[in-house]
Amino acid sequence: EVQLVQSGAEVKKPGESLRISCKGSGYSFTSYWISWVRQMPGKGLEWMGRIDPSDSYTNYSPSFQGHVTISADKSISTAYLQWSSLKASDTAMYYCARRKDYGDYGASFDYWGQGTLVTVSS
Amino acid sequence: QSVLTQPPSVSGAPGQRVTISCTGSSSNIGAGYDVHWYQQLPGTAPKLLIYGNSNRPSGVPDRFSGSKSGTSASLAITGLQAEDEADYYCQSYDSSLSGSDVFGTGTKVTVL
């Protein structure tokens, strides 16, 4: 059974750093890209970026480039999303999702993690 | 802001048919990239509902169907049921945004 299990909820202060995780199981972790998706309170889904766990190559949405870092450790089948200096506006639910590629036709997200709630408040 | 536009809300009585539109442009849907749909029940993670414009993953009822034409796509729900009340998002790929995957603005379906 394919599973993506994310780390638990976090409460942080502005300016602090944070890394959240997403551990894949039940499939070959290096065969599928992992994407991160933000959902701010009461808002829609926003694609942040993705990583190829086989070589850690990344793509970022222009909206998130430079604000977050996506990484992966294929030896433990885990992807990460990190911030060096959090802001109150980073308060949101963050989902990881497995990206199923259709070649020239794009890709869908066929499995999702349960989400990690990040709250940034002074 | 999202490059795929959906109506904020649609509603229908149990048993009725509702449709949700997803309007894009020549750099995403119109460029031939597939459209996928997700259902997000309250307080839960999104779930893949339709992939490759019109295909249902195993376990998704055939009440849900998808189509695509030109720069737009649609999700139809026939025989609307109370458990269909949720948020629905379309998703595609956009070649003009550094190879970004993109989501629609989302639509809240209310069962009257």
Interface residues (C-beta under 8 A of the other chain):
Chain A: S35 V37 G44 L45 E46 W47 R50 N59 Y60 S61 P62 Y95 A97 R99 K100 Y102 D104 Y105 G106 A107 S108 F109 D110 Y111 W112 G113 Q114 G115
Chain B: S2 G32 Y33 D34 H36 Y38 Q40 A45 P46 K47 L48 Y51 G52 P57 D87 Y89 Q91 S92 Y93 L97 S98 G99 S100 D101 V102 F103 G104 T105 G106
